[in-house]
């Protein structure tokens, strides 16, 4: 079955895909592009499932400490107990 492309822009895209992928024909280039797009769509998780994964990871870390001081933590981590350009804390 032949592939007929009636839209000039789609034809140009098919030709560009053929050249970039070194496909022998536009049909082969379009086939590869469609196969890649279908595979990507099958791999993609719906937003609801992605958020559920993120929530599960956060839940696995346990509750957060309300008095946790991220600034002090990162200063200690980087060895910057006191930044010289900052005034002392009161």
Backbone as JSON, one array per atom type, in Angstrom:
{
  "sequence": "XXXXXXXXXXXXXXXXXXXXXXXXXXXXXXXXXXXXXXXXXXXXXXXXXXXXXXXXXXXXXXXXXXXXXXXXXXXXXXXXXXXXXXXXXX",
  "N": [[0.85, -1.17, 0.0], [0.62, 2.15, -0.87], [1.97, 5.25, 0.37], [0.42, 8.24, 0.55], [0.99, 11.6, 0.71], [-0.58, 14.54, 1.17], [-0.28, 17.02, 2.2], [1.83, 19.77, 2.17], [3.59, 20.62, 4.2], [3.72, 18.37, 5.89], [4.81, 16.6, 4.08], [7.33, 17.77, 3.72], [8.34, 17.46, 6.31], [8.42, 14.66, 6.46], [10.32, 14.15, 4.49], [12.55, 15.42, 5.62], [12.85, 13.84, 7.91], [13.43, 11.43, 6.65], [15.94, 11.99, 5.5], [17.49, 12.63, 7.79], [17.38, 10.27, 9.27], [18.41, 8.54, 7.52], [16.77, 6.88, 6.08], [15.52, 4.75, 3.48], [13.23, 5.41, 2.09], [10.45, 7.76, 2.16], [8.24, 6.56, 3.26], [9.37, 4.57, 4.87], [10.68, 6.23, 6.71], [8.49, 7.56, 7.88], [7.2, 5.34, 8.99], [9.1, 4.53, 10.92], [9.1, 6.82, 12.55], [6.45, 6.85, 13.46], [6.37, 4.39, 14.83], [8.24, 4.92, 16.86], [6.95, 7.03, 18.19], [4.61, 5.77, 19.08], [5.71, 3.83, 20.78], [6.86, 5.51, 22.72], [4.56, 6.74, 23.75], [3.34, 4.55, 24.93], [5.16, 4.0, 26.94], [4.99, 6.2, 28.58], [3.79, 7.36, 31.66], [0.58, 8.0, 33.02], [-0.38, 11.15, 34.5], [-1.62, 10.87, 37.02], [-0.6, 8.38, 37.91], [2.14, 8.96, 37.97], [2.22, 10.93, 39.95], [1.31, 9.39, 42.09], [3.46, 7.65, 42.43], [5.43, 9.5, 43.24], [4.29, 10.4, 45.63], [4.33, 8.02, 47.09], [7.09, 7.66, 47.39], [7.71, 9.91, 48.96], [6.16, 9.33, 51.22], [7.5, 7.06, 52.07], [9.81, 8.15, 53.09], [9.07, 9.1, 55.49], [7.62, 11.16, 58.18], [8.04, 14.74, 58.05], [10.37, 16.82, 59.8], [9.21, 19.4, 61.69], [10.78, 21.43, 62.76], [13.07, 21.48, 61.29], [15.99, 22.9, 59.93], [16.87, 23.91, 56.98], [18.82, 25.64, 55.93], [20.89, 25.68, 57.9], [21.53, 22.98, 57.79], [22.49, 22.65, 55.11], [24.62, 24.47, 55.18], [26.29, 23.2, 57.05], [26.73, 20.83, 55.7], [28.22, 21.69, 53.49], [30.37, 22.7, 54.76], [30.3, 25.31, 55.6], [29.95, 26.75, 58.18], [29.54, 29.32, 59.11], [28.73, 31.94, 57.16], [30.75, 34.43, 55.86], [29.77, 36.8, 54.77], [27.32, 37.17, 55.87], [25.31, 38.53, 58.47], [25.63, 37.85, 62.02], [23.48, 35.39, 63.5], [20.61, 36.01, 65.54]],
  "CA": [[0.0, 0.0, 0.0], [1.43, 3.36, -1.0], [1.71, 6.34, 1.3], [0.2, 9.49, -0.16], [0.98, 12.76, 1.6], [-1.14, 15.65, 0.41], [0.04, 18.27, 2.89], [3.22, 20.13, 1.85], [4.39, 20.67, 5.43], [3.94, 16.99, 6.31], [5.74, 16.03, 3.1], [8.66, 18.3, 4.05], [8.77, 16.8, 7.55], [8.75, 13.28, 6.12], [11.59, 14.18, 3.75], [13.6, 15.74, 6.59], [13.03, 12.64, 8.72], [14.1, 10.44, 5.8], [17.35, 12.36, 5.38], [18.16, 12.55, 9.1], [17.47, 8.87, 9.73], [18.99, 7.77, 6.41], [15.8, 5.9, 5.61], [15.53, 4.66, 2.02], [12.03, 6.06, 1.54], [9.64, 8.53, 3.12], [7.38, 5.59, 3.95], [10.18, 3.98, 5.94], [10.9, 7.27, 7.72], [7.23, 7.75, 8.59], [6.98, 4.13, 9.79], [9.98, 4.61, 12.1], [8.63, 7.91, 13.41], [5.21, 6.41, 14.1], [6.72, 3.35, 15.8], [8.89, 5.58, 18.0], [5.93, 7.8, 18.91], [3.73, 4.81, 19.75], [6.47, 3.26, 21.89], [6.97, 6.56, 23.74], [3.25, 6.91, 24.37], [3.1, 3.38, 25.78], [6.05, 4.09, 28.11], [4.63, 7.35, 29.41], [2.81, 7.11, 32.7], [-0.37, 9.09, 33.23], [-0.05, 12.05, 35.6], [-2.1, 10.29, 38.28], [0.34, 7.34, 38.34], [3.42, 9.6, 38.31], [2.04, 11.56, 41.26], [1.21, 8.32, 43.09], [4.84, 7.21, 42.69], [6.09, 10.55, 44.02], [3.72, 10.37, 46.98], [4.83, 6.82, 47.76], [8.48, 7.93, 47.78], [7.67, 10.86, 50.07], [5.64, 8.61, 52.38], [8.54, 6.13, 52.53], [10.81, 8.9, 53.84], [8.54, 9.37, 56.83], [7.16, 12.52, 58.4], [9.09, 15.77, 58.07], [10.59, 17.46, 61.09], [8.77, 20.79, 61.53], [11.82, 22.37, 63.19], [14.27, 21.27, 60.48], [16.54, 24.14, 59.37], [17.59, 23.54, 55.76], [20.0, 26.51, 55.79], [21.94, 25.15, 58.77], [21.9, 21.67, 57.27], [23.34, 22.79, 53.93], [25.88, 25.1, 55.61], [27.12, 22.17, 57.67], [27.09, 19.87, 54.66], [29.24, 22.28, 52.65], [31.47, 23.19, 55.58], [30.15, 26.75, 55.77], [29.22, 26.93, 59.43], [29.16, 30.73, 59.18], [29.07, 32.64, 55.93], [31.34, 35.7, 56.29], [29.01, 37.95, 54.28], [26.04, 37.24, 56.55], [25.4, 38.97, 59.87], [25.38, 36.74, 62.95], [22.07, 35.15, 63.84], [20.3, 36.39, 66.93]],
  "C": [[0.9, 1.24, 0.0], [1.02, 4.39, 0.04], [1.58, 7.62, 0.48], [0.11, 10.62, 0.85], [0.53, 13.95, 0.77], [-0.82, 17.01, 1.01], [1.52, 18.58, 2.68], [4.11, 20.14, 3.09], [4.71, 19.26, 5.92], [4.92, 16.31, 5.37], [7.17, 16.49, 3.4], [9.2, 17.66, 5.32], [9.18, 15.36, 7.29], [10.09, 13.21, 5.38], [12.75, 14.49, 4.7], [13.9, 14.52, 7.47], [13.77, 11.56, 7.93], [15.59, 10.71, 5.72], [18.1, 12.16, 6.71], [18.35, 11.12, 9.58], [18.09, 7.96, 8.68], [18.08, 6.62, 5.97], [15.81, 5.9, 4.08], [14.37, 5.42, 1.39], [11.34, 6.89, 2.62], [8.75, 7.59, 3.92], [8.12, 4.96, 5.12], [10.41, 4.99, 7.07], [9.64, 7.51, 8.54], [6.94, 6.55, 9.48], [7.81, 4.19, 11.06], [9.5, 5.67, 13.08], [7.36, 7.49, 14.16], [5.49, 5.33, 15.14], [7.36, 3.95, 17.05], [7.86, 6.34, 18.84], [4.99, 6.88, 19.69], [4.44, 4.2, 20.95], [6.6, 4.25, 23.04], [5.65, 6.74, 24.48], [2.92, 5.74, 25.29], [3.95, 3.43, 27.04], [5.62, 5.18, 29.07], [3.56, 6.96, 30.43], [1.83, 8.28, 32.79], [0.02, 9.9, 34.47], [-0.45, 11.45, 36.94], [-1.13, 9.23, 38.8], [1.69, 7.93, 38.71], [3.34, 10.25, 39.68], [1.95, 10.51, 42.36], [2.6, 7.79, 43.43], [5.57, 8.22, 43.57], [5.59, 10.54, 45.46], [4.22, 9.16, 47.75], [6.27, 7.02, 48.22], [8.52, 8.88, 48.98], [7.17, 10.17, 51.34], [6.69, 7.66, 52.95], [9.63, 6.84, 53.33], [10.34, 9.22, 55.25], [8.13, 10.83, 56.98], [8.32, 13.51, 58.43], [9.18, 16.36, 59.47], [10.21, 18.93, 60.96], [9.83, 21.81, 61.92], [13.12, 22.21, 62.4], [14.7, 22.57, 59.82], [17.42, 23.78, 58.17], [18.85, 24.36, 55.59], [21.15, 25.98, 56.63], [22.45, 23.81, 58.25], [22.85, 21.8, 56.07], [24.65, 23.49, 54.26], [26.82, 24.07, 56.2], [27.61, 21.18, 56.62], [28.24, 20.4, 53.8], [30.42, 22.84, 53.46], [31.44, 24.69, 55.79], [29.36, 27.03, 57.04], [28.77, 28.38, 59.58], [29.63, 31.39, 57.9], [29.57, 34.03, 56.31], [30.53, 36.91, 55.84], [27.67, 38.11, 55.0], [26.22, 37.72, 57.98], [25.12, 37.79, 60.8], [23.89, 36.62, 63.26], [21.82, 35.56, 65.28], [19.32, 35.41, 67.53]]
}
